[in-house]
Amino acid sequence: MKSIKHFSAEDLCRVIEMAWEDRTPFEAIEYQFGLTESDTINLMRTHMQPGSFRLWRERVTERKTKHLKLRSSDVSRAYSSRQYKV
């Protein structure tokens, strides 16, 4: 695991943002930042308020889109078509 201390504030924010996004799989976070799913969970636990962390865990526990192996082949991108509108 890459030590969280070595992440810039910008990288920490990006990891948290990616973890919150329903369509961004944990594998993408691992590829980009070197954090496994359990590392990401620990990071979220450390950097979120307890209530927010519990809500996040409830959301991602049942999300098939957070794991590439469980994801439908219909999901071909890591973000919703409604995100990042210019």
DSSP file (Angstrom, degrees, kcal/mol; ACC not computed):
  #  RESIDUE AA STRUCTURE BP1 BP2  ACC     N-H-->O    O-->H-N    N-H-->O    O-->H-N    TCO  KAPPA ALPHA  PHI   PSI    X-CA   Y-CA   Z-CA
    1    1 A M              0   0    0      0, 0.0     2,-0.4     0, 0.0    34,-0.1   0.000 360.0 360.0 360.0 136.1    0.0    0.0    0.0
    2    2 A K        -     0   0    0     32,-0.6     5,-0.1    31,-0.2    31,-0.0  -0.663 360.0-106.5 -74.1 128.3    1.2    3.5   -0.8
    3    3 A S    >   -     0   0    0     -2,-0.4     3,-1.6     1,-0.2     4,-0.3  -0.313  16.5-135.7 -60.0 134.9    1.3    5.4    2.5
    4    4 A I  G >  S+     0   0    0      1,-0.3     3,-1.6     2,-0.2    -1,-0.2   0.809 103.3  68.1 -60.7 -29.3   -1.5    7.9    2.8
    5    5 A K  G 3  S+     0   0    0      1,-0.3    -1,-0.3     0, 0.0    -2,-0.1   0.752  93.5  58.4 -62.8 -23.7    1.0   10.3    4.1
    6    6 A H  G <  S+     0   0    0     -3,-1.6     2,-0.3     2,-0.1    -1,-0.3   0.543  86.3  97.0 -85.4  -6.3    2.6   10.4    0.7
    7    7 A F  S <  S-     0   0    0     -3,-1.6     2,-0.1    -4,-0.3    26,-0.0  -0.616  74.1-127.9 -82.2 140.4   -0.5   11.6   -1.1
    8    8 A S     >  -     0   0    0     -2,-0.3     4,-2.5     1,-0.1     5,-0.2  -0.381  29.3-106.3 -74.3 165.2   -1.0   15.2   -1.8
    9    9 A A  H  > S+     0   0    0      1,-0.2     4,-2.3     2,-0.2     5,-0.2   0.879 123.8  54.1 -59.6 -37.3   -4.2   16.9   -0.6
   10   10 A E  H  > S+     0   0    0      2,-0.2     4,-2.1     1,-0.2    -1,-0.2   0.913 108.4  47.8 -64.0 -43.6   -5.3   16.9   -4.2
   11   11 A D  H  > S+     0   0    0      2,-0.2     4,-2.7     1,-0.2    -2,-0.2   0.906 110.5  51.8 -65.1 -41.6   -4.7   13.2   -4.6
   12   12 A L  H  X S+     0   0    0     -4,-2.5     4,-2.4     1,-0.2     5,-0.2   0.929 110.2  49.0 -60.0 -44.5   -6.6   12.4   -1.4
   13   13 A C  H  X S+     0   0    0     -4,-2.3     4,-2.5     1,-0.2    -1,-0.2   0.900 111.5  49.9 -60.8 -40.8   -9.5   14.5   -2.6
   14   14 A R  H  X S+     0   0    0     -4,-2.1     4,-2.8     2,-0.2    -2,-0.2   0.903 109.5  50.2 -67.4 -41.3   -9.5   12.6   -5.9
   15   15 A V  H  X S+     0   0    0     -4,-2.7     4,-2.5     2,-0.2    -2,-0.2   0.936 112.8  47.3 -61.0 -45.3   -9.4    9.2   -4.3
   16   16 A I  H  X S+     0   0    0     -4,-2.4     4,-1.9     2,-0.2    -2,-0.2   0.907 112.5  49.6 -63.3 -41.6  -12.4   10.2   -2.1
   17   17 A E  H  X S+     0   0    0     -4,-2.5     4,-1.7     2,-0.2    -2,-0.2   0.929 112.1  47.6 -62.4 -45.2  -14.2   11.5   -5.1
   18   18 A M  H  < S+     0   0    0     -4,-2.8     6,-0.3     1,-0.2    -2,-0.2   0.886 110.0  52.8 -64.1 -38.5  -13.6    8.3   -7.1
   19   19 A A  H  < S+     0   0    0     -4,-2.5    -1,-0.2     1,-0.2    -2,-0.2   0.859 109.6  49.2 -65.9 -34.6  -14.7    6.2   -4.1
   20   20 A W  H  < S+     0   0    0     -4,-1.9     2,-0.2    -5,-0.2    -1,-0.2   0.815  89.8  95.3 -72.8 -30.9  -18.0    8.1   -3.9
   21   21 A E  S >< S-     0   0    0     -4,-1.7     3,-0.9     1,-0.2    58,-0.0  -0.447  70.2-146.7 -67.1 126.8  -18.7    7.8   -7.6
   22   22 A D  T 3  S+     0   0    0      1,-0.2    -1,-0.2    -2,-0.2    57,-0.1   0.834  94.4  46.7 -63.7 -33.8  -20.9    4.8   -8.2
   23   23 A R  T 3  S+     0   0    0     55,-0.2    -1,-0.2    43,-0.1    56,-0.1   0.501  87.2  95.3 -92.2  -3.4  -19.4    3.9  -11.6
   24   24 A T  S <  S-     0   0    0     -3,-0.9    54,-0.1    -6,-0.3     2,-0.0  -0.790  70.5-143.0 -89.9 112.4  -15.7    4.1  -10.6
   25   25 A P    >>  -     0   0    0      0, 0.0     4,-1.2     0, 0.0     3,-1.0  -0.335  19.4-117.6 -73.9 155.7  -14.6    0.6   -9.7
   26   26 A F  H 3> S+     0   0    0     40,-2.8     4,-2.4     1,-0.3     5,-0.2   0.820 114.6  65.2 -58.9 -30.5  -12.1    0.0   -6.9
   27   27 A E  H 3> S+     0   0    0     39,-0.3     4,-2.5     1,-0.2    -1,-0.3   0.847  97.4  54.1 -62.9 -33.2   -9.8   -1.4   -9.5
   28   28 A A  H <> S+     0   0    0     -3,-1.0     4,-2.3     2,-0.2    -1,-0.2   0.886 108.7  48.5 -67.5 -38.4   -9.5    2.0  -11.1
   29   29 A I  H  X>S+     0   0    0     -4,-1.2     4,-2.9     2,-0.2     6,-0.7   0.903 112.6  48.7 -66.3 -40.9   -8.5    3.5   -7.8
   30   30 A E  H  X5S+     0   0    0     -4,-2.4     4,-1.8     4,-0.2    -2,-0.2   0.916 112.5  48.2 -65.0 -42.2   -5.9    0.7   -7.4
   31   31 A Y  H  <5S+     0   0    0     -4,-2.5    -2,-0.2     1,-0.2    -1,-0.2   0.915 120.7  36.0 -62.9 -44.0   -4.6    1.3  -10.9
   32   32 A Q  H  <5S+     0   0    0     -4,-2.3    -2,-0.2    -5,-0.2    -1,-0.2   0.853 136.3  16.5 -81.3 -36.0   -4.3    5.0  -10.5
   33   33 A F  H  <5S-     0   0    0     -4,-2.9    -3,-0.2    -5,-0.2   -31,-0.2   0.490  94.8-117.3-121.0  -5.8   -3.2    5.3   -6.9
   34   34 A G     << +     0   0    0     -4,-1.8   -32,-0.6    -5,-0.5     2,-0.5   0.704  67.5 136.3  77.2  18.9   -2.0    1.9   -5.8
   35   35 A L        -     0   0    0     -6,-0.7    -1,-0.2   -34,-0.1    -2,-0.2  -0.884  45.2-144.0-103.7 124.9   -4.7    1.5   -3.1
   36   36 A T     >  -     0   0    0     -2,-0.5     4,-2.6    -3,-0.1     5,-0.2  -0.206  36.6 -95.1 -71.8 174.3   -6.5   -1.9   -2.8
   37   37 A E  H  > S+     0   0    0      1,-0.2     4,-2.5     2,-0.2     5,-0.2   0.929 128.9  47.4 -57.8 -45.6  -10.2   -2.0   -2.0
   38   38 A S  H  > S+     0   0    0      1,-0.2     4,-2.3     2,-0.2    -1,-0.2   0.863 110.7  52.0 -67.4 -33.9   -9.4   -2.4    1.7
   39   39 A D  H  > S+     0   0    0      2,-0.2     4,-2.5     1,-0.2    -1,-0.2   0.915 110.5  48.9 -63.2 -42.5   -6.8    0.4    1.6
   40   40 A T  H  X S+     0   0    0     -4,-2.6     4,-2.7     2,-0.2    -2,-0.2   0.907 110.0  50.9 -64.1 -42.4   -9.5    2.6    0.1
   41   41 A I  H  X S+     0   0    0     -4,-2.5     4,-2.5     2,-0.2    -1,-0.2   0.925 111.4  48.1 -61.0 -44.5  -12.0    1.6    2.8
   42   42 A N  H  X S+     0   0    0     -4,-2.3     4,-2.2     2,-0.2    -2,-0.2   0.898 111.1  50.8 -63.7 -40.4   -9.4    2.5    5.5
   43   43 A L  H  X S+     0   0    0     -4,-2.5     4,-2.1     2,-0.2    -2,-0.2   0.928 111.7  47.4 -61.4 -45.1   -8.7    5.8    3.8
   44   44 A M  H  X S+     0   0    0     -4,-2.7     4,-0.8     1,-0.2    -2,-0.2   0.903 110.7  51.8 -64.1 -40.8  -12.4    6.6    3.7
   45   45 A R  H  < S+     0   0    0     -4,-2.5     3,-0.4     1,-0.2    -1,-0.2   0.896 113.4  45.5 -61.1 -40.1  -12.8    5.6    7.3
   46   46 A T  H  < S+     0   0    0     -4,-2.2    -1,-0.2     1,-0.2    -2,-0.2   0.838 119.0  39.0 -72.7 -34.5   -9.9    7.9    8.3
   47   47 A H  H  < S+     0   0    0     -4,-2.1     2,-0.3    -5,-0.2    -1,-0.2   0.304 106.8  68.7-105.7   8.8  -10.9   10.9    6.3
   48   48 A M  S  < S-     0   0    0     -4,-0.8     0, 0.0    -3,-0.4     0, 0.0  -0.883  85.9-101.9-124.2 157.4  -14.7   10.9    6.8
   49   49 A Q     >  -     0   0    0     -2,-0.3     4,-2.6     1,-0.1     3,-0.2  -0.487  42.6-110.2 -69.6 149.3  -17.0   11.5    9.6
   50   50 A P  H  > S+     0   0    0      0, 0.0     4,-2.4     0, 0.0     5,-0.2   0.866 117.0  48.8 -52.3 -43.3  -18.4    8.2   11.1
   51   51 A G  H  > S+     0   0    0      2,-0.2     4,-2.1     1,-0.2     5,-0.2   0.901 112.4  47.9 -65.7 -40.6  -21.9    8.8    9.8
   52   52 A S  H  > S+     0   0    0     -3,-0.2     4,-2.4     2,-0.2    -1,-0.2   0.892 110.9  52.1 -66.3 -39.5  -20.8    9.7    6.3
   53   53 A F  H  X S+     0   0    0     -4,-2.6     4,-2.8     2,-0.2    -2,-0.2   0.929 108.6  50.1 -62.7 -45.1  -18.5    6.6    6.3
   54   54 A R  H  X S+     0   0    0     -4,-2.4     4,-2.3    -5,-0.2    -2,-0.2   0.920 111.1  48.9 -60.4 -43.9  -21.4    4.3    7.3
   55   55 A L  H  X S+     0   0    0     -4,-2.1     4,-2.0     1,-0.2    -1,-0.2   0.922 112.2  48.8 -60.6 -43.8  -23.6    5.8    4.5
   56   56 A W  H  X S+     0   0    0     -4,-2.4     4,-2.7     1,-0.2     5,-0.3   0.924 110.3  50.5 -62.2 -45.2  -20.8    5.3    2.0
   57   57 A R  H  X S+     0   0    0     -4,-2.8     4,-2.0     1,-0.2    -1,-0.2   0.897 108.9  51.7 -62.0 -40.3  -20.2    1.7    3.0
   58   58 A E  H  X S+     0   0    0     -4,-2.3     4,-0.9    -5,-0.2    -1,-0.2   0.914 112.3  47.4 -61.1 -41.8  -23.9    0.9    2.7
   59   59 A R  H  < S+     0   0    0     -4,-2.0     3,-0.4     1,-0.2     4,-0.4   0.941 116.6  40.0 -65.9 -48.5  -23.9    2.3   -0.8
   60   60 A V  H >< S+     0   0    0     -4,-2.7     3,-0.5     1,-0.2    -1,-0.2   0.740 102.3  70.2 -79.5 -20.8  -20.8    0.6   -2.1
   61   61 A T  H 3< S+     0   0    0     -4,-2.0    -1,-0.2    -5,-0.3    -2,-0.2   0.883 109.8  33.5 -62.1 -37.7  -21.5   -2.8   -0.4
   62   62 A E  T 3< S+     0   0    0     -4,-0.9     2,-0.6    -3,-0.4    -1,-0.2   0.427  93.3 109.9 -98.2   0.3  -24.4   -3.5   -2.8
   63   63 A R    X   -     0   0    0     -3,-0.5     3,-0.8    -4,-0.4     4,-0.1  -0.677  43.8-172.0 -85.3 116.0  -23.0   -1.7   -5.9
   64   64 A K  G >  S+     0   0    0     -2,-0.6     3,-1.3     1,-0.2     6,-0.3   0.755  84.4  66.8 -72.9 -23.7  -22.0   -4.1   -8.6
   65   65 A T  G 3  S+     0   0    0      1,-0.3    -1,-0.2     5,-0.1     6,-0.1   0.640  87.2  68.3 -73.7 -12.1  -20.5   -1.2  -10.5
   66   66 A K  G <  S+     0   0    0     -3,-0.8   -40,-2.8    -6,-0.2     2,-0.4   0.543  99.6  54.4 -82.2  -5.9  -17.8   -0.8   -7.9
   67   67 A H  S X> S-     0   0    0     -3,-1.3     4,-1.2   -42,-0.2     3,-1.0  -0.983  72.8-148.6-131.5 121.4  -16.2   -4.1   -8.9
   68   68 A L  T 34 S+     0   0    0     -2,-0.4     3,-0.4     1,-0.3    -1,-0.1   0.856  98.0  55.6 -56.8 -37.9  -15.2   -4.8  -12.5
   69   69 A K  T 34 S+     0   0    0      1,-0.2    -1,-0.3    -4,-0.0    -4,-0.1   0.785 114.0  39.8 -68.7 -26.5  -15.9   -8.6  -12.2
   70   70 A L  T <4 S+     0   0    0     -3,-1.0    -1,-0.2    -6,-0.3    -2,-0.2   0.566  93.7 109.7 -95.3 -10.8  -19.5   -7.9  -11.1
   71   71 A R  S  < S-     0   0    0     -4,-1.2    -6,-0.1    -3,-0.4     2,-0.1  -0.372  72.6-114.1 -74.0 140.8  -20.2   -5.0  -13.4
   72   72 A S    >   -     0   0    0      1,-0.1     3,-1.5    -2,-0.1    -1,-0.1  -0.396  20.8-123.1 -67.8 148.1  -22.5   -5.4  -16.4
   73   73 A S  T 3  S+     0   0    0      1,-0.3    -1,-0.1    -2,-0.1    -2,-0.1   0.653 108.3  73.6 -68.3 -13.0  -20.9   -5.1  -19.8
   74   74 A D  T 3  S+     0   0    0      1,-0.1     2,-0.9     2,-0.0    -1,-0.3   0.737  79.9  80.1 -69.7 -22.5  -23.4   -2.3  -20.5
   75   75 A V    <   +     0   0    0     -3,-1.5    -1,-0.1     1,-0.2    -4,-0.0  -0.768  51.2 157.4 -90.1 106.6  -21.3   -0.1  -18.2
   76   76 A S        +     0   0    0     -2,-0.9     2,-0.3     0, 0.0    -1,-0.2   0.346  53.8  51.6-114.4   5.2  -18.4    1.0  -20.3
   77   77 A R  S    S-     0   0    0      2,-0.1     4,-0.1     1,-0.0     0, 0.0  -0.932  73.4-126.2-140.2 164.7  -17.3    4.2  -18.5
   78   78 A A  S    S+     0   0    0     -2,-0.3     2,-0.3   -54,-0.1   -55,-0.2   0.375  88.5  48.1 -94.0   4.8  -16.4    5.2  -15.0
   79   79 A Y  S    S-     0   0    0    -56,-0.1     2,-0.1   -57,-0.1    -2,-0.1  -0.967  87.3 -97.2-143.0 159.2  -18.8    8.1  -14.7
   80   80 A S    >   -     0   0    0     -2,-0.3     3,-1.7     1,-0.1    -2,-0.1  -0.390  30.9-121.7 -72.0 150.0  -22.4    8.9  -15.4
   81   81 A S  T 3  S+     0   0    0      1,-0.3    -1,-0.1    -2,-0.1     0, 0.0   0.688 113.8  61.4 -65.1 -16.5  -23.3   10.6  -18.6
   82   82 A R  T 3  S+     0   0    0      3,-0.0     3,-0.4     2,-0.0    -1,-0.3   0.527  91.4  86.7 -87.2  -6.3  -24.8   13.4  -16.4
   83   83 A Q  S <  S+     0   0    0     -3,-1.7    -4,-0.1     1,-0.2     0, 0.0  -0.518  84.1  21.8 -89.7 160.6  -21.4   14.2  -14.9
   84   84 A Y  S    S+     0   0    0      1,-0.2     2,-0.3    -2,-0.2    -1,-0.2   0.823  75.2 174.2  57.1  38.8  -18.8   16.5  -16.2
   85   85 A K              0   0    0     -3,-0.4    -1,-0.2     1,-0.1    -3,-0.0  -0.565 360.0 360.0 -73.5 138.5  -21.2   18.6  -18.4
   86   86 A V              0   0    0     -2,-0.3    -1,-0.1     0, 0.0    -2,-0.0   0.392 360.0 360.0-108.0 360.0  -19.5   21.6  -20.0
